Structures are given as C-alpha cells and as structure tokens.
Amino acid sequence: CHHALLREFGGLGVEYIQLDLGYNKGNLPGEWFETNERYPRGLARLAADLRGRGFKLGVWVAPFLVAAESAFARERPEALVRDGAGRPRACGTWAWEPKGPMHMVDPTHPEGAAFLRHVVAHMKAEGAVYFKFDFTNRLASTDGDFVLHDGRKVKGAEVYRHGLSVLREALSPDDYVYWCSNLIHPGIGLGDTTMAACDIGSTGFSEALEKRGDDAGLRFFARQAATTVSRWFLHDRMIRLNADGLNVAPPADIEECRLRATLVAMTGSQVFLGDRFDLCEPDRFDLVRQVMPPYGRAARPVDLFENPYPDGLPRLWHLR
C-alpha cells in the first residue's frame, strides 16, 4: 500500500495511513489492546515502519461498543448502559465476523470513562495520531430503556457530547479526530472532521444495472450526495466535512469514478483512499491526482433549492 502511495501520489499531501476494521484481537469491538494474526508485530512496529516512509498511523475504533464476550463486558458489567430491568442493554449484533451480541460503554460511569481513556492512551502509546471513532451515534439514544449511571445528564445531545468529550480530553491537541456514523451538530468543536452523510456505498453501479437491473446502489449514492452537498456551508466554518472514501477500483467504470471524484473534490474534504491499488488501471490514478491535494474549499450548490432531492439534484456548483 505505502509503496503504491509513494509511487503514484508522492508529493500530493498523503499524510496518514489508517487501519480500519480487521486489525484487533478477535475482530471484536472492545478488544482494542491486542492485534490479531494480520498484525503479529503489533501497532507500534507498524507505526515505526510508516514513520520511516513518511507517513503517520491512524486507527479505526468503535469506542462505545463492546462485544458481550469481550473482557470489559464480562469483567465490568456495571459500567455498561443498562436496560429498564437493570441488565446490560442489548445493542444489536456485530455485523462482521465473528458477529455476536453487543453492549455499550456508559461514559457517565467512572469505570466506563476510564475504559475510554485507556483505549485512547493505548493507541497513542502504539503511535497512532489519527483516530476514526465510529458508531458514536448510538450514544445519543433517548429510549426509555437506555439507562445511564448518571441519571442527571439529559439523554440525547448532552450524553452524546459528554461521551465524545471523554475521548477528546484523552487526546493531544494535534491528534486528528474523525467522527464517523455520528451526529454532526452535537459534536462540533470536539473533532477535526465529520461524515457529511452516510457511507457512499460500494462501487459497481453499471455492473449492477446491466447484470441485475439493480439501481439501488446508484440511488443510495444520489441520496447521500444530495445530503453532503447541501451541508456545504458547514465546511471549515463549524467542522471539516468528509464525503467518505474516493473509491475508483473495479467494478466501477470510469464514469462512476468521475462521479465519485467530483463529489469528494467539490466538498473540499480530505481525500480518503481505500482501494486495492493493484486492481486499478492507470487512468484511475490520473483521476485521483486531479483531486489531490484536497481543494480545501466547499463548492456552493447554486441551484440547490431549484432541483431538490428526491426529484432532482444540484447541477451547478460554484467553487471559488
């Protein structure tokens, strides 16, 4: 990965290499303190290798989620969000292997807050300086069976902001924080960048249409794109917007790649590459180079209210 970055995009501002889902013990949320067989030498060694090549280490963490079988959930059940009967509240099933039920860390409980700080301290000690904190939106629940240790805090925005603050206060001022699957406005002032909408989905619009007559992926992308561009006024005024990854590898055709690159470029966001570079044709690299380094300024959709979603989409963007 880093060899391809240096070869294809050297000098264009690539700064971080971020690990996403799949590096931690058992691939389970809550088990953040050991790596799995994919990274037998650990994160500290990886961070040192990356620094030697001019990059900084970033990590993906779902800090508030813990698998029911994780050590913290088993050993500190009192520090989990409770249900109306006083039991650790069920928080769905982990979507990836090995799956399994989940609970949530209660940031208002002293042991819960200590666990969150420990996660951050561990990752920093391993050399991480970029943090993608995912699935934070679940902390904003206002359900009656979402019971917290400190009942004085108002469920919703106050609890959500409190949880994010615990993480932020454990970081250094120059650490880069990316809130993902989050609520934008309650977290303003606590991070560097935010998802502007949902993930913009996997590639392969044309293939899905031609082989299966399925346009769900394209329609989903259009919905997220409309949300993203309509939030242009927030960018670098209240927080930096992030349109999600710029994916240009197969099965995307070149027209889909241009569509995705345009959205990322016009939002002025960080350019987040997550493709298998060995699968990309040279023309895809040329496209990526056109949007790097990031423009930094968001384009204003001039006709946003003339062509509202879902019947239309902005067609004219002004980028100063």
C-alpha positions in Angstrom: 0.0 0.0 0.0 2.6 2.6 1.1 4.8 1.7 -2.0 1.9 2.5 -4.3 1.1 5.7 -2.4 4.7 6.9 -2.8 4.9 5.8 -6.4 1.6 7.2 -7.6 0.8 10.1 -5.3 4.2 11.2 -3.9 4.2 15.0 -3.2 0.4 15.3 -3.2 0.0 15.6 0.5 -0.7 12.0 1.6 -0.1 12.1 5.3 -1.8 9.2 7.1 -2.3 5.5 6.6 -5.3 4.4 8.7 -6.2 0.9 9.7 -9.9 0.1 9.6 -11.9 -2.8 10.8 -9.9 -6.1 11.0 -6.7 -5.4 13.0 -7.7 -6.0 16.6 -8.0 -9.2 18.7 -10.8 -11.4 17.6 -12.1 -8.6 15.3 -14.4 -7.8 18.2 -15.4 -4.3 19.5 -13.9 -3.8 23.0 -10.8 -5.8 22.4 -8.5 -2.9 21.4 -5.4 -3.8 23.3 -4.0 -6.6 21.2 -3.7 -7.1 17.5 -4.8 -10.3 15.6 -2.8 -12.6 13.3 -2.8 -10.0 10.5 -0.5 -7.8 12.5 1.6 -10.1 14.6 4.2 -7.5 15.3 1.7 -5.1 16.8 0.8 -1.5 16.0 3.9 0.1 17.5 6.1 -1.6 15.0 3.8 -0.7 12.2 3.8 3.0 13.3 7.6 3.0 13.3 7.7 1.4 9.8 5.2 4.1 8.5 7.2 6.9 10.1 10.3 5.7 8.3 8.4 6.1 5.0 7.0 9.5 5.8 3.5 8.5 7.0 1.6 8.7 10.3 -0.5 5.9 11.7 -4.3 6.2 12.0 -6.6 3.7 13.6 -10.3 2.9 13.4 -12.0 2.4 16.8 -15.6 1.9 17.8 -15.1 3.1 21.3 -18.5 2.9 22.8 -19.4 -0.6 21.5 -18.2 -3.8 23.3 -18.9 -7.4 22.3 -20.7 -9.3 25.0 -17.8 -11.7 25.1 -15.2 -9.0 25.4 -13.1 -8.8 28.6 -14.5 -5.4 29.6 -18.2 -6.5 29.2 -17.6 -9.6 31.2 -15.5 -8.0 34.0 -17.2 -4.6 34.3 -20.9 -5.1 33.5 -21.8 -2.3 35.9 -20.0 0.1 33.5 -22.3 -0.7 30.6 -25.5 1.1 29.6 -28.4 -0.7 31.3 -31.9 -1.6 30.2 -35.1 -0.9 32.1 -34.6 -4.2 34.1 -31.1 -3.2 35.2 -29.3 -5.6 32.8 -26.6 -4.6 30.3 -28.6 -3.2 27.4 -28.5 -5.2 24.2 -27.1 -3.1 21.4 -27.7 -5.3 18.3 -25.4 -7.8 16.7 -21.9 -7.0 15.4 -22.2 -7.0 11.6 -18.9 -8.7 10.8 -17.3 -12.0 11.7 -17.4 -13.4 14.3 -20.6 -11.4 14.8 -22.2 -11.8 18.3 -24.3 -9.5 20.6 -23.0 -6.1 21.7 -23.4 -3.7 24.6 -22.5 -0.1 25.1 -19.9 1.5 27.4 -21.5 4.1 29.7 -19.3 7.2 29.6 -21.1 8.6 32.7 -19.8 5.7 34.8 -16.3 6.2 36.3 -15.2 2.8 35.0 -16.7 3.4 31.6 -15.0 6.7 31.3 -11.7 5.1 32.5 -12.0 2.4 29.8 -12.5 5.0 27.1 -9.4 6.9 28.2 -7.5 3.7 28.4 -8.3 2.9 24.8 -7.1 6.3 23.6 -3.9 6.1 25.8 -3.1 2.7 24.4 -3.5 3.7 20.8 -1.4 6.8 21.4 1.3 4.7 23.1 1.3 2.5 20.0 2.0 5.5 17.8 -1.5 6.5 16.5 -2.1 10.2 15.8 -5.2 9.9 13.7 -8.4 8.5 15.2 -11.5 7.4 13.3 -14.1 7.0 16.0 -17.1 5.0 14.6 -20.7 4.2 15.6 -20.8 7.1 18.1 -24.4 8.0 17.1 -25.8 5.1 19.2 -24.8 7.1 22.3 -27.4 9.7 21.6 -30.4 7.3 22.3 -33.3 8.8 24.2 -35.1 5.5 24.6 -36.7 4.7 28.0 -34.6 1.6 28.4 -31.3 3.4 27.7 -30.4 3.8 31.4 -27.2 5.6 32.4 -25.2 5.6 35.7 -25.5 9.4 36.0 -29.2 10.0 35.6 -28.7 13.7 36.0 -27.4 14.0 32.4 -30.0 14.5 29.8 -30.2 11.7 27.3 -29.5 12.7 23.7 -27.2 15.6 22.9 -25.8 16.1 26.4 -24.9 12.5 27.0 -23.5 12.2 23.4 -21.4 15.3 23.8 -20.2 14.1 27.2 -19.0 10.8 25.7 -17.2 12.5 22.9 -15.6 14.9 25.4 -14.1 12.0 27.4 -12.3 10.8 24.2 -11.3 14.3 23.1 -9.8 15.1 26.5 -7.6 12.0 26.4 -6.1 13.1 23.1 -3.4 15.6 22.4 -4.3 18.9 20.7 -2.6 17.9 17.5 -4.2 14.5 17.2 -6.6 14.3 14.2 -10.1 13.2 15.1 -12.6 11.9 12.5 -16.2 11.3 13.8 -17.9 8.6 11.8 -21.5 7.2 12.0 -22.1 10.2 14.2 -24.3 13.2 14.9 -22.7 16.3 13.4 -24.0 19.3 15.4 -23.7 17.9 19.0 -20.1 17.1 18.3 -19.0 20.4 16.9 -15.8 21.7 18.5 -14.7 18.2 19.6 -13.1 16.9 16.4 -11.5 17.8 13.1 -13.7 16.2 10.5 -17.1 14.5 10.3 -19.1 12.3 8.0 -21.3 14.6 6.0 -23.9 11.8 5.3 -23.9 8.1 5.4 -21.2 6.0 3.6 -21.5 6.5 -0.1 -21.5 2.8 -0.8 -19.6 0.2 -2.8 -18.6 0.6 -6.4 -20.3 -1.1 -9.4 -23.3 1.0 -10.4 -23.2 0.0 -14.1 -22.4 -3.7 -13.4 -25.4 -3.9 -11.1 -27.7 -2.3 -13.7 -26.5 -4.4 -16.6 -26.4 -7.7 -14.9 -29.3 -7.5 -12.4 -31.3 -4.4 -13.3 -30.5 -3.1 -9.8 -30.1 0.7 -9.4 -30.3 0.6 -5.6 -26.6 1.4 -5.2 -26.8 4.4 -7.5 -30.0 5.7 -5.8 -28.3 5.4 -2.4 -25.3 7.3 -3.7 -27.5 10.1 -5.0 -29.3 10.4 -1.7 -26.0 10.7 0.3 -24.5 13.1 -2.3 -27.6 15.3 -2.0 -27.2 15.4 1.8 -23.5 16.0 1.5 -23.6 19.0 -0.9 -26.5 20.6 1.0 -24.2 20.9 4.0 -21.5 22.9 2.2 -22.0 25.9 4.5 -20.6 23.9 7.5 -17.3 23.1 5.9 -14.4 24.7 7.7 -16.8 27.1 9.4 -18.0 24.7 12.1 -16.2 21.5 11.2 -14.5 19.9 8.2 -16.8 17.8 6.1 -15.9 14.3 4.9 -17.7 12.9 1.9 -16.3 9.4 2.6 -13.8 7.4 0.6 -12.8 8.1 -3.0 -13.2 4.6 -4.5 -12.0 4.1 -8.1 -11.2 0.4 -8.3 -13.3 -2.2 -10.2 -16.1 -2.9 -10.6 -16.5 0.9 -11.0 -16.3 2.1 -14.6 -14.6 5.3 -15.5 -17.9 7.4 -15.4 -18.7 6.2 -11.9 -15.1 7.1 -10.9 -15.5 10.6 -12.2 -18.8 10.9 -10.4 -17.3 9.9 -7.1 -14.2 12.0 -7.6 -16.4 15.1 -8.3 -18.3 14.7 -5.1 -15.2 14.3 -3.0 -13.4 17.2 -4.7 -16.4 19.6 -4.6 -17.0 19.1 -0.9 -13.4 20.2 -0.2 -13.0 17.3 2.2 -10.0 15.2 3.0 -9.2 12.7 0.2 -9.6 9.2 1.7 -8.3 6.4 -0.4 -9.3 2.8 0.4 -9.0 0.8 -2.8 -6.9 -2.1 -3.8 -4.3 -0.2 -5.8 -3.2 -3.3 -7.6 -6.6 -3.6 -9.2 -6.7 0.0 -10.6 -6.0 0.9 -14.2 -3.6 3.9 -14.7 -6.4 6.2 -15.8 -7.9 5.8 -12.3 -4.7 7.1 -10.7 -4.8 10.1 -13.1 -8.3 10.9 -11.8 -7.2 10.7 -8.2 -4.3 13.0 -8.9 -6.7 15.6 -10.2 -8.3 16.0 -6.7 -5.1 15.9 -4.7 -4.1 17.7 -2.6 -7.6 18.5 -1.4 -9.1 21.8 -2.6 -10.0 22.6 1.0 -13.0 24.8 0.0 -16.5 23.5 -0.5 -18.4 24.3 -3.7 -21.7 26.0 -3.2 -24.7 24.3 -5.0 -26.1 27.3 -6.7 -29.4 25.6 -7.7 -29.9 23.6 -4.5 -33.5 24.8 -4.0 -34.4 24.7 -7.7 -33.7 21.0 -8.0 -34.4 19.5 -4.6 -33.9 15.8 -3.8 -35.5 13.3 -4.5 -36.8 14.7 -7.8 -33.6 16.4 -8.7 -30.0 17.1 -7.7 -27.9 20.3 -7.8 -26.4 20.7 -11.3 -24.5 24.0 -10.8 -21.7 24.2 -8.2 -19.6 27.4 -7.6 -16.1 26.8 -6.4 -14.1 30.0 -5.6 
